[in-house]
Amino acid sequence: MAVLSVFSAIIIVSCGKDEIQTPAAVIDETNNGFETYEVAKIFAEKCAVPECHASENPQNGLSLASYSDMLKGSINRDEDTTGHNHTGGGYKIISGQSGVYGGECIIPYNSDYSLLYNIIAGKVGGQSVHSGSLKNILNESEIAVLKSWMDNGAKDFKENIAYSNSLNNVYVCSQRSDQIFEINTVNNLCSGIINVDFDLFNLDQPHNIQRRGNYLYVTLAATGKFLKIDFNTNTVTAKVEGLLAPGMIAISPDGKTAYVSKVSIALDLHNVIYKINLETMERLDDIILPELGLPYGITFSHNGNFVYAADIPNDKIAIIDAITNQFVDYILLSPDQSLVNEPLNVYVSPDDKYLYVCCRKSSKFLVIDVQSRQIISELEIKSHPWQAAVSNDGSKIYIVSHHEPAITTITKTGNSWSVTDELIYNGFSNLLGADLSTDGKYLYVTCSNVERGFAAFYSIPGRDMPSMVGVFDTQTKELVKIFDVGNETTGIVAREN
């Protein structure tokens, strides 16, 4: 399916119209919330003026009248945002030229990736960008003031760092820019970037990410590393090296152990799954599967007794005893050896009774009874289902498709499963990752854009494969926002799994 180009997730159109009669700047005793009077004065006199980024009807929803307004970022609602075309079965189709686009204008400590700085410095190209006229309005000294302010945390008048108020941030791997993007869940926009570039000459390729306690755990597929990152300081505290094409991560319920599979595009065939002590960050005894294949999707049972790994080419789910560290058996997805499914990712229901399998070749969602090890339900999904997110109570499973711009909702009622909703958004390009917020209100999905189906609204240096995150409200069943995050986004984590 051809994917339509859409506006970028970050919408800031700067206004710099000479004919506007600008009233005297209003700056209160708190510097309008900004760190210094100097910063507040620039925004008040040059940005928060009528017909531009003032507090009433600001361009593209971005107000720079106050610090709190700025933290909300931008939002641009097309006229037909709510004019969805509905088809049968409760399915919803949203045009590629409609939707809700928005994002941050600044990223604390990082002016180079802050869209506002790139615009005022004249580094951005794209539709409706008046960066040239704005650059003429802001002199070099004023631009330098704003750059310094961003690079020092973009603080408020109480010296609080921008976006430091969220305790439940979402984290996204950007595989082609060697970065982890932090998403602030208060306003659903990018609030920070963690650098994981260890090889200056080649890509490290952060692929999967999981969260436990105060730490993030990340695989670097190209350089064979497994990272432990303190997300309070956004620093790498430890790493395991010497792994071959590490891919997905499964963390034990007690948070002490991780099992690491292979990346789905690993060369040759493999039968090794790594086991890592998360407290000491030491590699323990490897799990050796009896058959060469490609174990990719991997998950822990909630009781901590078993690990399940999806072997893509062999059409099997490997069962590993997590207590004895031994391979137990295979669950065959095609007993006749037709190899029609190619299981990509596997998940366990909250009660440990069922396995949920996303199959890329057959485009099926399989339900397996853990006790009998038999497939008890098969559902057709849009082409190449990749990842899924299971709700905490197990009643909903959300699946993203890689080759079609679709999010499928599966509802579990008793001992049956059915497709109850499908959101098709033609702006999506190569969906890959999915996870639910801690409270289950939002589903976050990553669009890797490996086929270049998404054209960013702005052209920013260094963004050769601009990707995006979509935010889906699980109650209203609406796509509430999309925004840009680096190049070729892959794994995402929004809660402890």
Secondary structure, DSSP 8 states (H G I E B T S, - for coil): --------S--------TTS--------TTGGGBSSHHHHHHHHHHTSSTTTT-SSS-GGG---SSHHHHHT-EEEE-TTTT--EE-GGG-EEE-TT-SEEEE-S--TT-GGG-HHHHHHTT--EETT--HHHHHHHS-HHHHHHHHHHHHTT--BTT---TTTT-SS-EEEEETTTTEEEEEETTTTEEEEEEE----SSS---EEEEEEETTEEEEEETTTTEEEEEETTTTEEEEEE---SSEEEEEE-TTSSEEEEEE-TT-SS-EEEEEEEETTTTEE---EEEEEEE-EEEEEE-TTSSEEEEEETTTTEEEEEETTTTEEEEEEES-TTS-----EEEEEE-TTSSEEEEEETTTTEEEEEETTTTEEEEEEE-SSSEEEEEE-TTSSEEEEEESSSSEEEEEEEETTEEEEEEEEEETT--SEEEEEE-TTSSEEEEEE--TT-----SEE-TT-SSEEEEEEEETTTTEEEEEEEEEESEEEEESS--
